[in-house]
Amino acid sequence: MAGALIPNPKIQMQPDQIIQNITPILVPIILAAVKQVLPRLPTWTMPALAPFLGLVIGILNQVIMAHPQNLWLAAGMGLMGVAVREVKETLLPAKNGGWPVVPPTQ
């Protein structure tokens, strides 16, 4: 059982797998850049663009690496990028100088 925790040096990640695994990190970065370039873009478009952006990354990964990719998985990884962004915004303090305060209920 303890041997399962020791990493196997024979198992190597391929570059296309690395790109696929960092897609949830790349998508919020790209969306933040798009928001900086197009500040008047409605906020509802960001989560809508995430699966499409993951799909584009998956297609580029497939073309560059010449290795078939699961494009549904790529779109799902893009959508996970929205979850990563939401977790970041939840865990970091608000830009106005503190944590959001919930008013007490009566």
C-alpha positions in Angstrom: 0.0 0.0 0.0 2.8 2.4 0.8 4.4 1.7 -2.6 1.4 3.4 -4.3 2.4 6.7 -2.9 5.9 6.6 -4.4 5.9 8.3 -7.9 6.8 6.0 -10.7 9.7 7.5 -12.7 8.7 5.5 -15.8 5.4 7.4 -16.1 6.0 10.6 -18.1 3.5 13.2 -19.0 3.3 14.1 -22.7 3.2 17.8 -23.7 -0.3 17.5 -25.0 -1.4 16.2 -21.6 0.3 19.1 -19.9 -1.5 21.6 -22.0 -4.8 19.8 -21.4 -4.2 19.9 -17.6 -3.3 23.6 -17.4 -6.3 24.6 -19.5 -8.4 25.5 -16.4 -5.6 27.9 -15.5 -5.1 29.3 -19.0 -8.8 30.1 -19.6 -9.2 32.7 -16.7 -5.9 34.3 -17.7 -7.1 34.7 -21.3 -10.5 35.9 -20.2 -8.9 38.5 -18.0 -6.9 39.7 -20.9 -10.0 39.8 -23.1 -11.8 41.8 -20.4 -8.9 44.3 -20.3 -9.0 44.7 -24.1 -12.8 44.9 -24.3 -13.9 46.4 -21.0 -17.5 47.0 -22.3 -18.0 43.3 -22.9 -21.0 42.2 -20.8 -20.1 40.1 -17.8 -22.4 37.2 -18.8 -20.2 36.5 -21.8 -17.2 35.5 -19.8 -18.7 32.2 -18.5 -20.2 31.6 -22.0 -16.8 32.1 -23.6 -15.0 29.7 -21.3 -16.0 26.3 -22.9 -15.4 27.8 -26.3 -12.0 28.9 -25.3 -11.2 25.5 -23.8 -12.4 24.0 -27.1 -10.1 26.3 -29.1 -7.1 25.4 -26.8 -8.0 21.7 -27.4 -8.2 22.1 -31.2 -4.8 24.0 -31.2 -3.3 21.3 -29.0 -4.6 18.6 -31.4 -3.2 20.4 -34.5 0.2 21.3 -33.0 0.8 18.0 -31.3 -0.7 15.9 -34.1 -2.4 13.7 -31.5 -6.2 13.2 -31.3 -7.8 15.0 -28.3 -11.1 14.6 -26.6 -12.7 17.9 -27.5 -15.6 17.5 -25.1 -13.0 17.2 -22.3 -11.3 20.3 -23.6 -14.5 22.3 -23.5 -15.2 20.9 -19.9 -11.7 22.0 -18.9 -12.4 25.4 -20.2 -15.6 25.5 -18.1 -13.6 24.5 -15.1 -11.6 27.6 -15.6 -14.7 29.6 -14.6 -14.8 27.6 -11.3 -11.1 28.4 -10.8 -11.8 32.1 -11.2 -14.7 32.0 -8.9 -12.7 30.2 -6.2 -9.9 32.8 -6.6 -12.4 35.7 -6.2 -14.0 34.0 -3.2 -10.8 33.3 -1.4 -9.1 36.7 -2.0 -10.3 39.9 -0.3 -12.4 42.2 -2.3 -10.6 45.1 -4.2 -12.3 47.7 -2.0 -10.1 46.8 0.9 -11.7 44.0 2.8 -13.9 40.9 2.8 -17.5 41.4 1.7 -19.8 41.9 4.7 -23.1 40.1 4.8 -25.7 42.2 6.6 -27.4 40.4 9.6 -30.8 39.1 9.1 -33.7 40.1 11.3 
